[in-house]
């Protein structure tokens, strides 16, 4: 966004301060997907689970995820868990039925008190952002994913905030929006290298603790309002 307003609104760099977003909920810590309540309820034992959780709205390409699932239908180990709702959910779910897919589970939004259990119920978490939105919006689900300590698979513009975070923290993979074969290929690679996928999740959680907690956000705002440039690691 800083780059966008510099280029399009000619705001001098000295008048721009970068303030990262954050997860509004305190993390319960990183834990194995297999220990979650939702995992047991859905009988996901023996599966490699790829999850999309949150808004399924105008800016998200859910149909691309469904088409990637179609390309992976011959691998019974890989299962998709789609949690949430929005204006694009019905069409994506319908497409899955038309394709006869059995490797996708569709769930409604989970109760807030069960959020971290459901976010942890996967090995890889998906983020989708359509092309042309870099600098205009940031999918807030990124920060809950970091807090849950899951590897990030982001189908987003290369110059978006999500892509920059994933690259900086080495916590996942990014691919171009709308490319279902590339999405399927990335999932296959992650499923084939569980140790590295777990390391990505560990790095995601470390990034959350160091940069994206609510306490860090409060400390950063206070420092900026006081004209300071640094902020000690908060204890919140």
Secondary structure by P-SEA (a helix, b strand, c coil): caaaaaaccccccccbbbbbbbccccccccccccccaaaaaacccccbbbbbbccccccccaaaaaaaaaaacccccbbbbbbbcccaaaaaaaaaaaaccccbbbbccccccaaaaaaacccbbbbbbcccccccccccaaaaaaaabbbbbcccccccaaaaaaaaaccccccccccaaaaaaaaaaaaacaaaaaaaaaaaaaaaaccccaaaaaaaaaaaaacccccccccc
